[in-house]
């Protein structure tokens, strides 16, 4: 993650069901669903003002850290998150091994 995002806090916005970071008044976020010990990441988005800044990657990394710290298992249904884990295979450790696409990570 780029250093400019390291000190920006991750917010778990329960009312909107998304993990988010705010950068200069703009948001990068991941929609999620929770089922017991699993967190399903559904969709990642960054507002147009954050395009190309690395904010989307930062919110993904911060969210993966949150999932690991809270001993949850991940179901990466979001294509962006799936691609991120494929590029950073060390994060496969938090993916539920029952996830349909597990062998493709």
MODELLER restraints for C-alpha pairs under 7 A, 6 or more apart:
rsr = mdl.restraints
at = mdl.atoms
rsr.add(forms.Gaussian(group=physical.xy_distance, feature=features.Distance(at['CA:1:A'], at['CA:57:A']), mean=6.80, stdev=0.5))
rsr.add(forms.Gaussian(group=physical.xy_distance, feature=features.Distance(at['CA:1:A'], at['CA:58:A']), mean=5.44, stdev=0.5))
rsr.add(forms.Gaussian(group=physical.xy_distance, feature=features.Distance(at['CA:2:A'], at['CA:54:A']), mean=6.84, stdev=0.5))
rsr.add(forms.Gaussian(group=physical.xy_distance, feature=features.Distance(at['CA:5:A'], at['CA:58:A']), mean=6.49, stdev=0.5))
rsr.add(forms.Gaussian(group=physical.xy_distance, feature=features.Distance(at['CA:8:A'], at['CA:21:A']), mean=6.69, stdev=0.5))
rsr.add(forms.Gaussian(group=physical.xy_distance, feature=features.Distance(at['CA:9:A'], at['CA:21:A']), mean=6.38, stdev=0.5))
rsr.add(forms.Gaussian(group=physical.xy_distance, feature=features.Distance(at['CA:10:A'], at['CA:19:A']), mean=6.69, stdev=0.5))
rsr.add(forms.Gaussian(group=physical.xy_distance, feature=features.Distance(at['CA:10:A'], at['CA:20:A']), mean=5.73, stdev=0.5))
rsr.add(forms.Gaussian(group=physical.xy_distance, feature=features.Distance(at['CA:10:A'], at['CA:21:A']), mean=5.21, stdev=0.5))
rsr.add(forms.Gaussian(group=physical.xy_distance, feature=features.Distance(at['CA:10:A'], at['CA:62:A']), mean=6.42, stdev=0.5))
rsr.add(forms.Gaussian(group=physical.xy_distance, feature=features.Distance(at['CA:11:A'], at['CA:19:A']), mean=5.61, stdev=0.5))
rsr.add(forms.Gaussian(group=physical.xy_distance, feature=features.Distance(at['CA:11:A'], at['CA:20:A']), mean=5.22, stdev=0.5))
rsr.add(forms.Gaussian(group=physical.xy_distance, feature=features.Distance(at['CA:11:A'], at['CA:21:A']), mean=6.30, stdev=0.5))
rsr.add(forms.Gaussian(group=physical.xy_distance, feature=features.Distance(at['CA:12:A'], at['CA:18:A']), mean=6.12, stdev=0.5))
rsr.add(forms.Gaussian(group=physical.xy_distance, feature=features.Distance(at['CA:12:A'], at['CA:19:A']), mean=4.53, stdev=0.5))
rsr.add(forms.Gaussian(group=physical.xy_distance, feature=features.Distance(at['CA:12:A'], at['CA:20:A']), mean=6.53, stdev=0.5))
rsr.add(forms.Gaussian(group=physical.xy_distance, feature=features.Distance(at['CA:13:A'], at['CA:19:A']), mean=5.89, stdev=0.5))
rsr.add(forms.Gaussian(group=physical.xy_distance, feature=features.Distance(at['CA:17:A'], at['CA:31:A']), mean=5.87, stdev=0.5))
rsr.add(forms.Gaussian(group=physical.xy_distance, feature=features.Distance(at['CA:17:A'], at['CA:32:A']), mean=5.69, stdev=0.5))
rsr.add(forms.Gaussian(group=physical.xy_distance, feature=features.Distance(at['CA:17:A'], at['CA:33:A']), mean=6.81, stdev=0.5))
rsr.add(forms.Gaussian(group=physical.xy_distance, feature=features.Distance(at['CA:18:A'], at['CA:29:A']), mean=6.26, stdev=0.5))
rsr.add(forms.Gaussian(group=physical.xy_distance, feature=features.Distance(at['CA:18:A'], at['CA:30:A']), mean=5.25, stdev=0.5))
rsr.add(forms.Gaussian(group=physical.xy_distance, feature=features.Distance(at['CA:18:A'], at['CA:31:A']), mean=4.23, stdev=0.5))
rsr.add(forms.Gaussian(group=physical.xy_distance, feature=features.Distance(at['CA:18:A'], at['CA:32:A']), mean=5.46, stdev=0.5))
rsr.add(forms.Gaussian(group=physical.xy_distance, feature=features.Distance(at['CA:19:A'], at['CA:29:A']), mean=5.42, stdev=0.5))
rsr.add(forms.Gaussian(group=physical.xy_distance, feature=features.Distance(at['CA:19:A'], at['CA:30:A']), mean=5.20, stdev=0.5))
rsr.add(forms.Gaussian(group=physical.xy_distance, feature=features.Distance(at['CA:19:A'], at['CA:31:A']), mean=6.58, stdev=0.5))
rsr.add(forms.Gaussian(group=physical.xy_distance, feature=features.Distance(at['CA:19:A'], at['CA:63:A']), mean=6.71, stdev=0.5))
rsr.add(forms.Gaussian(group=physical.xy_distance, feature=features.Distance(at['CA:20:A'], at['CA:27:A']), mean=6.53, stdev=0.5))
rsr.add(forms.Gaussian(group=physical.xy_distance, feature=features.Distance(at['CA:20:A'], at['CA:28:A']), mean=5.69, stdev=0.5))
rsr.add(forms.Gaussian(group=physical.xy_distance, feature=features.Distance(at['CA:20:A'], at['CA:29:A']), mean=4.16, stdev=0.5))
rsr.add(forms.Gaussian(group=physical.xy_distance, feature=features.Distance(at['CA:20:A'], at['CA:30:A']), mean=6.50, stdev=0.5))
rsr.add(forms.Gaussian(group=physical.xy_distance, feature=features.Distance(at['CA:20:A'], at['CA:59:A']), mean=6.48, stdev=0.5))
rsr.add(forms.Gaussian(group=physical.xy_distance, feature=features.Distance(at['CA:21:A'], at['CA:27:A']), mean=5.72, stdev=0.5))
rsr.add(forms.Gaussian(group=physical.xy_distance, feature=features.Distance(at['CA:21:A'], at['CA:28:A']), mean=5.56, stdev=0.5))
rsr.add(forms.Gaussian(group=physical.xy_distance, feature=features.Distance(at['CA:21:A'], at['CA:29:A']), mean=6.46, stdev=0.5))
rsr.add(forms.Gaussian(group=physical.xy_distance, feature=features.Distance(at['CA:21:A'], at['CA:59:A']), mean=6.26, stdev=0.5))
rsr.add(forms.Gaussian(group=physical.xy_distance, feature=features.Distance(at['CA:22:A'], at['CA:28:A']), mean=6.65, stdev=0.5))
rsr.add(forms.Gaussian(group=physical.xy_distance, feature=features.Distance(at['CA:26:A'], at['CA:47:A']), mean=6.30, stdev=0.5))
rsr.add(forms.Gaussian(group=physical.xy_distance, feature=features.Distance(at['CA:27:A'], at['CA:46:A']), mean=6.00, stdev=0.5))
rsr.add(forms.Gaussian(group=physical.xy_distance, feature=features.Distance(at['CA:27:A'], at['CA:47:A']), mean=5.84, stdev=0.5))
rsr.add(forms.Gaussian(group=physical.xy_distance, feature=features.Distance(at['CA:28:A'], at['CA:45:A']), mean=5.67, stdev=0.5))
rsr.add(forms.Gaussian(group=physical.xy_distance, feature=features.Distance(at['CA:28:A'], at['CA:46:A']), mean=3.96, stdev=0.5))
rsr.add(forms.Gaussian(group=physical.xy_distance, feature=features.Distance(at['CA:28:A'], at['CA:47:A']), mean=6.24, stdev=0.5))
rsr.add(forms.Gaussian(group=physical.xy_distance, feature=features.Distance(at['CA:28:A'], at['CA:55:A']), mean=6.06, stdev=0.5))
rsr.add(forms.Gaussian(group=physical.xy_distance, feature=features.Distance(at['CA:28:A'], at['CA:56:A']), mean=5.69, stdev=0.5))
rsr.add(forms.Gaussian(group=physical.xy_distance, feature=features.Distance(at['CA:28:A'], at['CA:59:A']), mean=6.42, stdev=0.5))
rsr.add(forms.Gaussian(group=physical.xy_distance, feature=features.Distance(at['CA:29:A'], at['CA:44:A']), mean=5.73, stdev=0.5))
rsr.add(forms.Gaussian(group=physical.xy_distance, feature=features.Distance(at['CA:29:A'], at['CA:45:A']), mean=5.45, stdev=0.5))
rsr.add(forms.Gaussian(group=physical.xy_distance, feature=features.Distance(at['CA:29:A'], at['CA:46:A']), mean=6.28, stdev=0.5))
rsr.add(forms.Gaussian(group=physical.xy_distance, feature=features.Distance(at['CA:29:A'], at['CA:59:A']), mean=6.36, stdev=0.5))
rsr.add(forms.Gaussian(group=physical.xy_distance, feature=features.Distance(at['CA:30:A'], at['CA:41:A']), mean=6.64, stdev=0.5))
rsr.add(forms.Gaussian(group=physical.xy_distance, feature=features.Distance(at['CA:30:A'], at['CA:43:A']), mean=5.43, stdev=0.5))
rsr.add(forms.Gaussian(group=physical.xy_distance, feature=features.Distance(at['CA:30:A'], at['CA:44:A']), mean=4.27, stdev=0.5))
rsr.add(forms.Gaussian(group=physical.xy_distance, feature=features.Distance(at['CA:30:A'], at['CA:45:A']), mean=6.38, stdev=0.5))
rsr.add(forms.Gaussian(group=physical.xy_distance, feature=features.Distance(at['CA:31:A'], at['CA:41:A']), mean=6.09, stdev=0.5))
rsr.add(forms.Gaussian(group=physical.xy_distance, feature=features.Distance(at['CA:31:A'], at['CA:42:A']), mean=5.41, stdev=0.5))
rsr.add(forms.Gaussian(group=physical.xy_distance, feature=features.Distance(at['CA:31:A'], at['CA:43:A']), mean=5.19, stdev=0.5))
rsr.add(forms.Gaussian(group=physical.xy_distance, feature=features.Distance(at['CA:31:A'], at['CA:44:A']), mean=6.51, stdev=0.5))
rsr.add(forms.Gaussian(group=physical.xy_distance, feature=features.Distance(at['CA:32:A'], at['CA:39:A']), mean=6.72, stdev=0.5))
rsr.add(forms.Gaussian(group=physical.xy_distance, feature=features.Distance(at['CA:32:A'], at['CA:40:A']), mean=5.42, stdev=0.5))
rsr.add(forms.Gaussian(group=physical.xy_distance, feature=features.Distance(at['CA:32:A'], at['CA:41:A']), mean=4.56, stdev=0.5))
rsr.add(forms.Gaussian(group=physical.xy_distance, feature=features.Distance(at['CA:32:A'], at['CA:42:A']), mean=5.47, stdev=0.5))
rsr.add(forms.Gaussian(group=physical.xy_distance, feature=features.Distance(at['CA:33:A'], at['CA:39:A']), mean=5.86, stdev=0.5))
rsr.add(forms.Gaussian(group=physical.xy_distance, feature=features.Distance(at['CA:33:A'], at['CA:40:A']), mean=5.06, stdev=0.5))
rsr.add(forms.Gaussian(group=physical.xy_distance, feature=features.Distance(at['CA:33:A'], at['CA:41:A']), mean=6.69, stdev=0.5))
rsr.add(forms.Gaussian(group=physical.xy_distance, feature=features.Distance(at['CA:34:A'], at['CA:40:A']), mean=6.16, stdev=0.5))
rsr.add(forms.Gaussian(group=physical.xy_distance, feature=features.Distance(at['CA:37:A'], at['CA:72:A']), mean=5.02, stdev=0.5))
rsr.add(forms.Gaussian(group=physical.xy_distance, feature=features.Distance(at['CA:37:A'], at['CA:73:A']), mean=6.13, stdev=0.5))
rsr.add(forms.Gaussian(group=physical.xy_distance, feature=features.Distance(at['CA:38:A'], at['CA:72:A']), mean=5.44, stdev=0.5))
rsr.add(forms.Gaussian(group=physical.xy_distance, feature=features.Distance(at['CA:38:A'], at['CA:73:A']), mean=4.66, stdev=0.5))
rsr.add(forms.Gaussian(group=physical.xy_distance, feature=features.Distance(at['CA:38:A'], at['CA:74:A']), mean=5.72, stdev=0.5))
rsr.add(forms.Gaussian(group=physical.xy_distance, feature=features.Distance(at['CA:38:A'], at['CA:75:A']), mean=6.97, stdev=0.5))
rsr.add(forms.Gaussian(group=physical.xy_distance, feature=features.Distance(at['CA:39:A'], at['CA:72:A']), mean=6.63, stdev=0.5))
rsr.add(forms.Gaussian(group=physical.xy_distance, feature=features.Distance(at['CA:39:A'], at['CA:73:A']), mean=6.20, stdev=0.5))
rsr.add(forms.Gaussian(group=physical.xy_distance, feature=features.Distance(at['CA:39:A'], at['CA:74:A']), mean=5.14, stdev=0.5))
rsr.add(forms.Gaussian(group=physical.xy_distance, feature=features.Distance(at['CA:39:A'], at['CA:75:A']), mean=6.18, stdev=0.5))
rsr.add(forms.Gaussian(group=physical.xy_distance, feature=features.Distance(at['CA:40:A'], at['CA:74:A']), mean=6.00, stdev=0.5))
rsr.add(forms.Gaussian(group=physical.xy_distance, feature=features.Distance(at['CA:40:A'], at['CA:75:A']), mean=4.65, stdev=0.5))
rsr.add(forms.Gaussian(group=physical.xy_distance, feature=features.Distance(at['CA:40:A'], at['CA:76:A']), mean=6.05, stdev=0.5))
rsr.add(forms.Gaussian(group=physical.xy_distance, feature=features.Distance(at['CA:40:A'], at['CA:77:A']), mean=6.66, stdev=0.5))
rsr.add(forms.Gaussian(group=physical.xy_distance, feature=features.Distance(at['CA:41:A'], at['CA:75:A']), mean=6.36, stdev=0.5))
rsr.add(forms.Gaussian(group=physical.xy_distance, feature=features.Distance(at['CA:41:A'], at['CA:76:A']), mean=5.23, stdev=0.5))
rsr.add(forms.Gaussian(group=physical.xy_distance, feature=features.Distance(at['CA:41:A'], at['CA:77:A']), mean=5.77, stdev=0.5))
rsr.add(forms.Gaussian(group=physical.xy_distance, feature=features.Distance(at['CA:41:A'], at['CA:78:A']), mean=5.75, stdev=0.5))
rsr.add(forms.Gaussian(group=physical.xy_distance, feature=features.Distance(at['CA:42:A'], at['CA:77:A']), mean=5.29, stdev=0.5))
rsr.add(forms.Gaussian(group=physical.xy_distance, feature=features.Distance(at['CA:42:A'], at['CA:78:A']), mean=4.57, stdev=0.5))
rsr.add(forms.Gaussian(group=physical.xy_distance, feature=features.Distance(at['CA:43:A'], at['CA:78:A']), mean=4.88, stdev=0.5))
rsr.add(forms.Gaussian(group=physical.xy_distance, feature=features.Distance(at['CA:44:A'], at['CA:78:A']), mean=6.76, stdev=0.5))
rsr.add(forms.Gaussian(group=physical.xy_distance, feature=features.Distance(at['CA:44:A'], at['CA:80:A']), mean=6.59, stdev=0.5))
rsr.add(forms.Gaussian(group=physical.xy_distance, feature=features.Distance(at['CA:45:A'], at['CA:56:A']), mean=6.59, stdev=0.5))
rsr.add(forms.Gaussian(group=physical.xy_distance, feature=features.Distance(at['CA:46:A'], at['CA:55:A']), mean=6.87, stdev=0.5))
rsr.add(forms.Gaussian(group=physical.xy_distance, feature=features.Distance(at['CA:46:A'], at['CA:56:A']), mean=5.76, stdev=0.5))
rsr.add(forms.Gaussian(group=physical.xy_distance, feature=features.Distance(at['CA:60:A'], at['CA:81:A']), mean=6.65, stdev=0.5))
rsr.add(forms.Gaussian(group=physical.xy_distance, feature=features.Distance(at['CA:67:A'], at['CA:73:A']), mean=6.95, stdev=0.5))
rsr.add(forms.Gaussian(group=physical.xy_distance, feature=features.Distance(at['CA:68:A'], at['CA:94:A']), mean=6.32, stdev=0.5))
rsr.add(forms.Gaussian(group=physical.xy_distance, feature=features.Distance(at['CA:73:A'], at['CA:94:A']), mean=5.42, stdev=0.5))
rsr.add(forms.Gaussian(group=physical.xy_distance, feature=features.Distance(at['CA:73:A'], at['CA:95:A']), mean=5.55, stdev=0.5))
rsr.add(forms.Gaussian(group=physical.xy_distance, feature=features.Distance(at['CA:73:A'], at['CA:96:A']), mean=5.16, stdev=0.5))
rsr.add(forms.Gaussian(group=physical.xy_distance, feature=features.Distance(at['CA:74:A'], at['CA:94:A']), mean=5.83, stdev=0.5))
rsr.add(forms.Gaussian(group=physical.xy_distance, feature=features.Distance(at['CA:74:A'], at['CA:95:A']), mean=4.45, stdev=0.5))
rsr.add(forms.Gaussian(group=physical.xy_distance, feature=features.Distance(at['CA:74:A'], at['CA:96:A']), mean=5.54, stdev=0.5))
rsr.add(forms.Gaussian(group=physical.xy_distance, feature=features.Distance(at['CA:75:A'], at['CA:95:A']), mean=6.07, stdev=0.5))
rsr.add(forms.Gaussian(group=physical.xy_distance, feature=features.Distance(at['CA:75:A'], at['CA:96:A']), mean=6.27, stdev=0.5))
rsr.add(forms.Gaussian(group=physical.xy_distance, feature=features.Distance(at['CA:75:A'], at['CA:99:A']), mean=6.11, stdev=0.5))
rsr.add(forms.Gaussian(group=physical.xy_distance, feature=features.Distance(at['CA:76:A'], at['CA:82:A']), mean=5.48, stdev=0.5))
rsr.add(forms.Gaussian(group=physical.xy_distance, feature=features.Distance(at['CA:85:A'], at['CA:91:A']), mean=5.74, stdev=0.5))
rsr.add(forms.Gaussian(group=physical.xy_distance, feature=features.Distance(at['CA:85:A'], at['CA:92:A']), mean=6.39, stdev=0.5))
rsr.add(forms.Gaussian(group=physical.xy_distance, feature=features.Distance(at['CA:85:A'], at['CA:105:A']), mean=6.85, stdev=0.5))
rsr.add(forms.Gaussian(group=physical.xy_distance, feature=features.Distance(at['CA:86:A'], at['CA:105:A']), mean=4.95, stdev=0.5))
